[in-house]
Amino acid sequence: VAMLATQEGFVAPKDAVSFTYELVSNKLNTEVRPVGRRVIEPTIGGAKIGLHIDFGQFFSELKQDRWAAAQLANMPQQATLVDEVGTKRTVTTGGIAAKVSFAGIDAYGVSFVPYADKRWEHNVADGKLGLGAFRDYIVWANWDSKRVYLVPRGIATAQAMARIRRWG
């Protein structure tokens, strides 16, 4: 579910944890220019790793040369991923991060697959942090302020139900 609001109409959710990200533009001369990357640095397996927040898919992705630092172990995984321009990619391996920490929260059991986006310079990000890492939260994003707000689902659900009752 997505809701749109104007800057004037947006009110940050009460009791939200929030964090900012760095917006990075692509400098490679590619045929299809991807949207900017919203990069944060969560801690995974004790290592700080730069990841693009990706609200378009469940799986998180990580370059395989960073799996050891993140303490991920390969395991069989069958999935077809579709990126923001509709390109499909099948993966056959994955890994589970015991804990991913960012913005003062911890996400447990986050599923990762290999990162393979070649439309970006090598040093922009080591992968993507997908919706699976945010599964316990309702997410609000304010692209103008480069800020993301997270509210635990139990609290947010009660607020959403009250708002729906007001709509009639």
Backbone hydrogen bonds, N-H to C=O, Kabsch-Sander energy under -0.5 kcal/mol:
donor,donor_aa,acceptor,acceptor_aa,energy
10,F,6,T,-1.4
16,A,13,P,-1.3
17,V,150,L,-2.8
19,F,148,V,-2.1
21,Y,146,K,-1.3
22,E,39,V,-2.4
23,L,21,Y,-0.5
24,V,22,E,-0.6
24,V,37,R,-2.9
30,T,28,L,-1.4
33,R,31,E,-0.6
37,R,24,V,-2.7
39,V,22,E,-2.9
39,V,37,R,-0.9
40,I,51,L,-2.7
43,T,101,S,-2.5
44,I,42,P,-0.5
44,I,47,A,-2.9
45,G,99,K,-0.8
47,A,44,I,-2.0
49,I,42,P,-2.5
49,I,47,A,-0.5
51,L,40,I,-2.7
51,L,49,I,-0.5
52,H,127,G,-2.6
53,I,38,R,-2.9
54,D,52,H,-0.5
54,D,129,L,-2.7
55,F,53,I,-0.6
57,Q,54,D,-0.7
60,S,111,S,-2.5
61,E,128,K,-2.3
62,L,113,V,-2.0
63,K,126,D,-2.8
66,R,63,K,-2.2
67,W,64,Q,-1.1
70,A,66,R,-1.8
71,Q,68,A,-1.2
72,L,67,W,-2.6
75,M,94,G,-1.9
77,Q,92,T,-1.5
79,A,77,Q,-0.6
79,A,91,V,-1.7
81,L,79,A,-0.5
81,L,89,R,-3.5
83,D,87,T,-2.2
86,G,83,D,-2.0
89,R,81,L,-2.3
91,V,79,A,-2.9
94,G,75,M,-2.5
95,G,112,F,-2.4
97,A,110,V,-2.9
98,A,96,I,-0.6
100,V,107,A,-2.7
101,S,43,T,-2.4
102,F,105,I,-2.0
105,I,102,F,-2.5
107,A,100,V,-3.0
109,G,97,A,-0.6
109,G,98,A,-1.2
110,V,97,A,-1.7
112,F,95,G,-3.5
113,V,60,S,-1.8
115,Y,62,L,-1.4
118,K,116,A,-0.7
124,V,121,E,-1.3
126,D,50,G,-3.2
128,K,61,E,-1.8
129,L,52,H,-3.1
130,G,128,K,-0.7
131,L,57,Q,-2.9
132,G,58,F,-2.4
133,A,130,G,-1.6
134,F,131,L,-1.6
135,R,132,G,-0.9
137,Y,134,F,-2.3
138,I,151,V,-2.8
140,W,149,Y,-2.5
142,N,147,R,-3.0
143,W,141,A,-0.7
146,K,142,N,-0.9
147,R,142,N,-1.8
148,V,19,F,-2.9
149,Y,140,W,-3.2
150,L,17,V,-3.2
151,V,138,I,-1.9
153,R,136,D,-2.2
155,I,152,P,-0.6
156,A,152,P,-2.4
157,T,153,R,-2.8
158,A,154,G,-1.4
159,Q,155,I,-1.9
160,A,156,A,-2.8
161,M,157,T,-2.6
162,A,158,A,-1.9
163,R,159,Q,-2.0
164,I,160,A,-2.5
165,R,161,M,-2.3
166,R,162,A,-1.6
167,W,163,R,-1.1
168,G,164,I,-0.8
168,G,165,R,-0.8
